[in-house]
Amino acid sequence: MPTTLRTSTDLSTVATRIWTPKRVLITRAAAGLEHTGEIIRRCEAAGVTDIQLLPGDRLTGLRGESERQTYALAKSSLAVVAAPPSALKPQPIPPSADWRIDLARGCPAHCQYCYLAGSLGGPPITRVYANLDDVLAGIGTHAGRGSVTSGTVERGHEGTTFELSCYTDPLGIEHLTGSLSAAINRAGRGEYGDRVQLRFTTKFDDVAGLLDLPHGRRTRARFSVNAAEVANRFEGGTARMPARLAALRAMAEAGYRVGLTIAPIMPVPGWQEAYGELLDDAAAAVAGVDDLDLTVELITHRFTPASRDVLLQWYPGTRLEMDPDQRAEKRSKFGGVKYVYPREAMTGMRQFFDTELARRLPAARILYWT
């Protein structure tokens, strides 16, 4: 039977998951920027007492005597840096959105399947970009361009879309940065035109500071959700599933466009029942919401040889299945390899979600399956 879910926007009855770093490192290039002052104020308000101004732009003190110590040091730290020029030019990010805008790089959560493991080099510290005006400028320069949503028949009504959560969970650090609120405010006021939509995905639930923003329905807040067995076992440091779904409802009732990112889908024992319960809980979460605009993105679990090596160093005792012999190889046009589920398993899972979403959550629009 599906679990009972609280469906009020009163978030006080659901525990909010807040990450507080043990230390904050500020590079020389970021020290004089206006947004850095806001970050420092927020960090101090959160109780952070170890805030260090570095003499240069190199982050130091992140290496321990072992990979596990290095991981722990990095994951308990927040770095405030200036985004380099290479990070300021929006990049295409199919199938999610037209363009990627990076507010930060790195995430405070402890997901044992972390997709950043093979793509961000060095210790997994979260770097927030303090030159926020430069970062957000790409929205204005690229509005009206793109090929994922802009000008397409299927998703053209979304306008030009900008993904804010490719390399971070912006809500997980929002109480420390204010960067997500700033982006939502600017887009909502029409600073970038009427045909722009921001998008972010999160595993956290502290949305209280976003509910009253003048978002103008130009931001889609998507909540990464999963079957309870997967989430409880592999998603450390994140909000629990009922809290995420309560936050989803709160955002929808505040007028935001919302979404479910069901990821990473895994065919664990009893997966049909487990994911069926998840869909029932999601349906309960959005029941009765006026003017609901709900999308679903479906992403199966996959890994690369590089990410597997890193994850096994970070989580040596993991029970996550990452056996190349049980997977099929998927090669990119550049020769890279990903290990995905075999065709039969993929077909069965896709058929399940196509059928059950139509039956249990008919208001939802599926954007893609991968």
N, C-alpha and C positions, 0 to 999 in steps of 0.2 A: 504494500500500500504506500502511496506517496506520503512523505512527511508533511506535517502541518507547518505552514509558513506564515509568519506575521506579515500582514500586508498594509501596514500603516506607514506613513512617512515619518512618524515619530521614531527617530533612530536611537532614542535613549534606552530602549529596551534591548538593543543588540550591541554587544561589545564591539567597539571600534579598534581595529588593529593599527597601531601607530609605531613607526620605526624611529628610534632616536639614536643617532650615531654617538659613539664615545668621543670622537674627535672630529674636528673640521679643519681641513688644510686649505689655505688660500694662497694661490700663486701670486707672484709679483704682477703679472699682466692683469690679473683680475682685481687686485687690491683697490685700485682707484676707480672702479666702475660703479655707477649708481646702483645697479641691481645688487651688487655685492653687499651694500649697506642693508638692503632689505633682507637678504639671506642671513646676514649676521644677526639682525634683530630677531628674526624668526627662530634661529637656532638658539639664541640666548633665552627666548621665551619658552622654548621646548626643554630647557634645562641643561643644554650643552655648555660645559665650562672649559673644555679644552679646545680653544680656537686658536690656531697657529697661523701667523703670517710668514710664509716662506720667503727666503732671500732671492729665489729665482723661480723659474717656471717648471722645474723638474720636481715631480712628486717623490719624496724620499720616505724611508722608514716603513715601507710596506712589505718587506721581505722578512719572513721568519726562518727558523731553522729547518722547517719542513714545508711541504706544499699545504698541509692542513693549517699550519700556523700562518702562512702567508695568506691563505684564504680567510682565516678568522680576522687578521689585522685589516685586510682590505674591506671585508664586509661590514666592519664596525666603524668605517671611516667615510666621510663625505669630503670630496674635493671640489673646491670652487675654482674654476679655470676659465680662460677666455677661449672660445671656440676658434680653432684655426681656420684660415680661409678655405681649406679643403672641406670643412664641415658646414660651410655656409651656403653652398650651392645646392638647391634641392635636387634630389635624385629620384628617378622613377621607382615605384614600389608596388608593382603588381603582385597579386591580384587585389590588394587592399585598397590602394588609393593612387591618385595621379602622381603625388610627390611625397617625399619624406622630409620632415622638418624635425631636427634633433634638439630638444630642450636639454637633454642630458645623455650620457652614455653610461650604462651600468644600472644595476637594480639591487635594492636591498633585500629582496626575497631569497629564499634558499630552495629553489625548485630543482629537483634532482635530474630533470631532463632539460635544464636551461638551454635555450636556443642561442644564448650569447656566448656559450662556452667556447665554441670554435671560431667565433668571429671577432671578438674583442681581445687583443693580445695583452699579456701582462696580468698582474694581480687584479681581481675583479672589484676594484673600487668604483663607487658611483661618482662620476664627474658631472657636475651641473655647470651649464654655461652661463657666465655672468654677463656677457655682451648680448643681452636679450634682444635689443633693438636690431642688431645685425642678424641674429638668428631668425627673427620673425620677418625681416625684410623680404625674404624669399617668397613669402605668401603673396605679397603685392606684385613682385616681378613675374610670378608664374601663374597668377590668376588668369583663367581663360585658356590655359594651355594644358596639354596632357592627353592621354589615350586610354586610361582605365575607366574614368567616369566622364570626363569632359567630351562632349560631342558624341557620346555613344547612345545607342537606342535603349539599351537595357538600364543604364544608370545615369544617363545624361541629366535627369532631374536633380541629381545630387550636386550638380555644379562641379567646380574644380575642387578636388578633395586633397587634403593634406594630413598625412599620418604623423601623429606626434609621439607614438609609442613603439617605434621600430627597435630602438636600442635601449629603452628604459621603460619603467612603469611610472608615468608622470604623477599619478595620484599618490603613489606610495611615498613620494618626497615632496608633495605639494605644500604640506604644512611647514616645510623648511625653506622652500624656494619661492612660492607665489608665482612661478613661471606659467603654470597651466591657467591660472585665473587671469593673468595678464593677456594671454593669447585669446582666451574665450571672450574677454571684455572687448578687445580690439576687433575681433571678427564680428562679435554681436552688434557693435556700434556701427558696423558697415565700413570700417577703415579700409578694408580690402575689396569692397564691392558687395553686391547682393548675391553673386553666384559662386560663393566660396563656402566650403564646409570643412571644419576641422574634425579630426577623428582621433580617439585614443582608446586603448584597451588597458584594463587594470584588473589586478587580483586583490585590490584593497577596497575599503568601503567608507573612508572618511570624506564623504561628499558634502557635509554640512556647509562648508564654505563656498560651494559652487551653486547651491540651490537658488540663491537670490541674485545671481549675476545676470546682467542684461544680455543673455546669450543669443537672443534673436533666432533661436532654432537653427543656428549655423554651426553647432557642435553636436557630434554624435558620440555619446558615452557608451562604450561597449565593455561588458564585464566578462572576463575570462572565467568560464565555468567548466566543471567536469563532474563525472560520476564520483560519489562520495569516497569510494575506495581509492581512486586515483588521487583525488585532491588531498585526502587526509594522510596518505602515505608519502606522497612525493612533493607536496607544495608547502614546504616549511616557511614560517615567517609571514604567511599571508592571512587575509581575512577568511574566516570559515564560510562555507557555501551559503548558509542562510543569511549571513550578514551581507554578502555580495548581492544576493537577490533582493534583499530589503533596500540596499542602496540603488539598485537598478530601478526599483519602483519609485523611490524618492526622486530620482532624476527624471523619470518619465512624467511624474506628476508635476514636476517643476517646468515641464514643457520641452525638455530636451528630447531630441531624437536619441534612441537607445539601441543597443544591440547585444547579442549574445555571441561571444567567441568561444565555441565549444572546442577546447584544445588542451592538450593533445589527446585525441580520441585513441583509446587503447582497447583491444578485444580481451579484456580481463575476464576471468571466469564469471559467468552470469551477466555479461556486459549489456545484453538487451534489457534486462530488468533494471539494471543500475542506471542506464542512460534514459530509460523510460521514466523512472522516478525523477530524474533531473528535469526532464521536459515537463512533467506534471508540476513540479515545484516552480519552474519558470512561468508556466501558464498561470498558476495561482498568484505569482508575484505581480503580474501585469493585468490581472482581471479587473475590469471596470475602469481602467485608466482612459480618460478622454483623449481623443486625438492621438492615439498611440501610433508611433512610427517605429517599428521593431524589425531589425535585421538579424540574420544568423550567418555566421561564418564557421565553416566546418574544416578542421585541420587535424589530420591524423599524425600520430607520432612518427618521427623520423630522426636520423642522426647521421653525422658524417664520421669518418675515421678520426679526424682531429677533435671533434667535440666529444666523441666517446673517450678518447685518451684523457682529455681534460676533466671530464665528469668523473671518471674513475679515480682520478687523483683527489678531486674535491670530496667525493662521496664513496670512499673505498668499500663501505659496507652496503651499498645500495642494492635493492632487490629489483631495480628497474631492468627490464629485459632489453639488452643491447647486443644481441647475438647476431652477427652478420650472416651466419648460416641459416637463420630463421627468417631472413629478409630477402627482398628483391633489390637489386641495384637500380638506381635511377641516375642517369648521367646528364649533366648540364651540357650546354653547347660549348662550354669552355673545358670540358673534360672532367669536371668535378663529380664526385660520387656521393650520393645520399642512399642510405638504406631505409627502404620503406616496406610496408607490409606486402605480402604476395598478392597477386591480382585477385585471387578468390576471396581472400579476407577483405580487401578493399571494396570489392563489389558488394559483398554481403553487408558491410557497414554502411555503405552509401545507400543501398536500397532501404535499410532500416531507417535511416534518418530522413530520407525523402518521404517515406510512408508515415512515420510517426510524427514528424513535424506537421505534416498536413492534417493529421488526425488530432493531435494533442495541442498544437499551437498554431492554428490556421492563420492567425494574424501576422505571423512572422514571414518575412521575405528572405529566402536563401540567396546570399550573394555569390558564394563559391564553395567548392569542395576541393581540397588538396590533400 
